[in-house]
Amino acid sequence: MAGIAPAANHPSLTSAPVAVLDETAPNLRTVWSRCALVGLGGLFSGATGPLVSTFVPPLVSQVLGPHRTMVGAVMAIDNVLLLLLVPVAGALSDRAVARRQSRLPIVLAGLAIAAVGMALFPVATALGFAGIIGAIVALNTGINLQRSPFQALIADVVPSRERPLATASVTFQMCVGAILFLMFGRAFGMRPAFLAASGTVVVIAVALRLWLREPQPALPSSEEATKPPSLVSAAGAAWRGDFPGVRATVVSLFLLQLTFQAFTTWYALHGTERFAVRPEDVTIGFIAWALGGAIGALPAGLIGVRIGRRNAMLAGYAVMVLCLLALDRVSDIAQATPFIALASAAWALPTVNAFPLFVESLPRAQRGTLAALFLLCLALGGAIGDPLNGALFDLFGSYRPLFLMMAVYTAMAFVAVLLVPKGAGEAETGPAD
C-alpha cells in the first residue's frame, strides 16, 4: 500500500522555482482569464445537474410506471457510479502526474461521455427501459470520471494564492449555469434544453483542450512522495492529522453539506406547511438561494484572498447562523426570501474557500486521491442528510424546526473550522509542485 507523504516533508513554495508563472507579480488579466477557464467546470455542473434533477425522475417514472422502488433504484445509479469512479479516477490521475503526464485527458474523456449521455436523454424514452438506463449510465459515468481529476487540476493549474478566485469562478458559473439552463428548459422544453446542454459540454471540453495548460510536475524528491495513496490510507492520513487543517476542514464540509441538503430536500415541505402556500410559491426560495450563491461566489473568493481562507470560512458560517436563526422567526414567505438569499451568499464563503484550504498542504502527486476524499465527504453528507433530517422531523412531528436544525449544523461547522490551526492551509504554505 502506498504511503502518504506529510506536508512537512516538502519544501515551501517560497524556496522552490515556479515552472510556468512568476507569482511575484501576476498579470491581473492572466489571473482572471485562468480562473474563468477553470470555472468552466462549474458551468458543466450547472448545465447538467439541475436539468437531470428536474426532468429525469418523471422520465424514469413514465417508463417504469407506478413501481416506486424501481424508480428509486434507477435514480440511485448516480450514487453507485460516484462511489466506484471518483476514487479510481483520482488515483489514475495521480499515477499520470507521478509519470510527469497530464490529468486533463481523464477530464476530457469524462466530459465527452457526459455530452453523449445528455444527448441521449431526448430519445431515451423511445428506446424504453434500456434507453433510459443507457443515458443515465453514460451521463453519470462522464460526470464522476472527471470529478476528482478536475478538482486536483484546479490546484495544479492555479497558483496557491489565486485558488479561492478559481473556486469562486467554479461556484459562480455553476449557479449561473443552473439558472440559465433551468429557464431554458422551462421556456423551450426538455429536448432543446438537453441538446443545448450537451453542446455546451462539448464547447467546454474544446476550450479546456485548447487553452488550459498544466505546469510540468517537479521532479520527485523521493519515490514515496510520488506514489499515489489508496483511498483508505488517504483517509487515515487525513484523520491522523498528517496534513494540517485537513481533518477539521473535512468535518466542516460534511456539516455544510448536511445544511445544504436539509434546505434543498425539505424546504418545499417546510414552506407549504409553515406558511400555508402552494408548492409553486415555495420555488421563490430556491431561486433566492441560487441567486445568492451566484452573487456571493466571486466576492467570497476575493475575501478569501484578502483575509485568509480560514477567516473567510468562519465569517461565512457566522453570517449563515444569524440568517438561519432569523429565518426561524419570520412570519411569512416574503420575509424569508431575502434572508435565504443572504444565507446562500454567506454559504459561498466556506464553499469557495474550503477546497483551497484543504488542498494547500497536499503534494501534487497525491491530490487526485485526496480530492476524491473531499468529494466523497460531500457525498456522505448528502447521503446521511436526508434520512437523518427525516428522522428528526418525525421526532418533532413537524417540518417547523428546519432552520433551527440548519443553524445547529452550521454552528458545529464553525466550531470545526476554529480547530484548523491558524496559518494552516493558507496561501503558499504548502509543498512545491
C-alpha positions, 0 to 999 in steps of 0.5 A: 500500500502506498504511503502518504507523504506529510506536508512537512516533508516538502519544501515551501513554495517560497524556496522552490522555482515556479515552472510556468508563472512568476507569482511575484507579480501576476498579470491581473488579466492572466489571473482572471482569464485562468480562473474563468477557464477553470470555472468552466467546470462549474458551468458543466455542473450547472448545465447538467445537474439541475436539468437531470434533477428536474426532468429525469425522475418523471422520465424514469417514472413514465417508463417504469410506471407506478413501481416506486422502488424501481424508480428509486433504484434507477435514480440511485445509479448516480450514487453507485457510479460516484462511489466506484469512479471518483476514487479510481479516477483520482488515483489514475490521475495521480499515477499520470502526474507521478509519470510527469503526464497530464490529468486533463485527458481523464477530464476530457474523456469524462466530459465527452461521455457526459455530452453523449449521455445528455444527448441521449436523454431526448430519445431515451424514452423511445428506446424504453427501459434500456434507453433510459438506463443507457443515458443515465449510465453514460451521463453519470459515468462522464460526470464522476470520471472527471470529478476528482481529476478536475478538482486536483487540476484546479490546484495544479493549474492555479497558483496557491494564492489565486485558488479561492478566485478559481473556486469562486469562478467554479461556484459562480458559473455553476449557479449561473449555469443552473439558472440559465439552463433551468429557464431554458428548459422551462421556456423551450422544453426538455429536448432543446434544453438537453441538446443545448446542454450537451453542446455546451459540454462539448464547447467546454471540453474544446476550450479546456483542450485548447487553452488550459495548460498544466505546469510540468510536475517537479521532479520527485524528491523521493519515490514515496512522495510520488506514489499515489495513496489508496483511498483508505490510507488517504483517509487515515492520513487525513484523520491522523492529522498528517496534513494540517487543517485537513481533518477539521476542514473535512468535518466542516464540509460534511456539516455544510453539506448536511445544511445544504441538503436539509434546505434543498430536500425539505424546504418545499415541505417546510414552506407549504406547511409553515406558511400555508402556500402552494408548492409553486410559491415555495420555488421563490426560495430556491431561486433566492438561494441560487441567486445568492450563491451566484452573487456571493461566489466571486466576492467570497473568493476575493475575501478569501484572498484578502483575509485568509481562507480560514477567516473567510470560512468562519465569517461565512458560517457566522453570517449563515447562523444569524440568517438561519436563526432569523429565518426561524422567526419570520412570519411569512414567505416574503420575509424569508426570501431575502434572508435565504438569499443572504444565507446562500451568499454567506454559504459561498464563503466556506464553499469557495474557500474550503477546497483551497484550504484543504488542498494547500498542504497536499503534494501534487502527486497525491491530490487526485486521491485526496480530492476524491476524499473531499468529494466523497465527504460531500457525498456522505453528507448528502447521503446521511442528510436526508434520512437523518433530517427525516428522522428528526422531523418525525421526532418533532412531528413537524417540518417547523424546526428546519432552520433551527436544525440548519443553524445547529449544523452550521454552528458545529461547522464553525466550531470545526473550522476554529480547530484548523490551526491558524496559518494552516492551509493558507496561501503558499504554505504548502509543498512545491509542485 
